[in-house]
Amino acid sequence: MSYFGYAILGIAAVIIIACIIGAIQGAREKDKEKITACIMFSIAIALGVVLIKTVFPDLW
């Protein structure tokens, strides 16, 4: 895997961790919209990484 692939995975991991923290914070505040938004955004980031890996396999 090239350094660019590691960079993409690292950025995605940081965003997903931030989304998980946001979802936990939303659960503490009992804010269902925040929980849903954080979960959906983390799923979108994960699917985006899979899409990049599928479309550009040379980056990995």
N, C-alpha and C positions, 0 to 999 in steps of 0.2 A: 504494500500500500504506500502510495506517495504521501508526501507531507500535506498536500492539498486535501487528500481524503481524510487524513487525521484532523486537519483544521475544520473541515465540514462536520465531522462527528463530534469534535470538541464543542463547537458552537451550538450544535443541536442539543448536546447533553446539558449544557449550561441553561439553555432556554427551557428545556423540559423540566429540569430541577427547579427553576424559578416558577414554572407553572404549577408544579406539585406543591411548592411552598404557598403559592397564591390560593390553591384549592384548599389547603389545610387552614389557611387564614380565613377563607370564606366560610368554611365549615364552623369555625369558632364563632364567627359573626352571624351565623345562620343566614348567609346570603347565597341563595340558590343560583342566582344569575352569575355571580362571580365563580362559583364552583363549576358550573356548566361551561362558562367561557374558558376557564383555565384548562379544563379537561379537553375540550374541543380543540383549543390551540395547540396543546401538546400532541394530540393525535395528528393534527395537520402538519406539524413539524416532523413527526416521525414518518408520515407518509411522503412528505417532501424529500426526506433523505433517501427513502426507498426509490422514489422516482428518479432522483439524481443518479443514484447507483445503477438503476436500470438503463437510463438514457445515455449516461456517460460512464461506461464501465472502465474506460482507460484512466479515469481519475483515481481509481482505487488500485 
